[in-house]
């Protein structure tokens, strides 16, 4: 179980991560004052190698409730059951409201012993519940410190990411920090 606190707005995430020889499943609830106050519940289904199979997202806002299902489909993706050719060959989802999504490319960097990684993502904007293609770049500075550079949806945004030995974030500069329950 992991907790992250937002450092830019009032918000908290509780993530439960379950790993077995067959799959990795992340279940989480995010509550924050962003977008007039919202709750996001997500369930991420991953292979044992941490490659996304599907991402289910439910949003509850002050005036609306909506859902989204993103599924890997061959070398492409389906959104709510519909093929999205504009997302073909995108490697992983990036859910805007959580630092968990950064663990997927970070674990790949660690597994493949890379110093840099550039990848296309399926960027899921939690506030609008839309999916678009985006590009990200990661640079490993030390064993526990990386630099994230957005080359797509938020081009020009950069942040330092501190991680633990498993590749989960402990601090995302300006946005999130891991906390321990008292």
Buried (B, 14 or more C-beta within 10 A) or exposed (E): EBEBBBEEEEBEBBBEBEEEEEEBBBBBBBBBEBBEEBEBBBBBBBEEEBBBBBBBBBBBBEEEEEEBBBBBBEEBBBBEEEBBEEBBEBBBBBBBBBBBBBBBBBBBBBEEEEEEBEBBBBBBBBBEBEBBBBBBBBBBEEEBEBBBBBBBBEEEBEBBBBBEEEBBBBBBBEBBBBEEEE
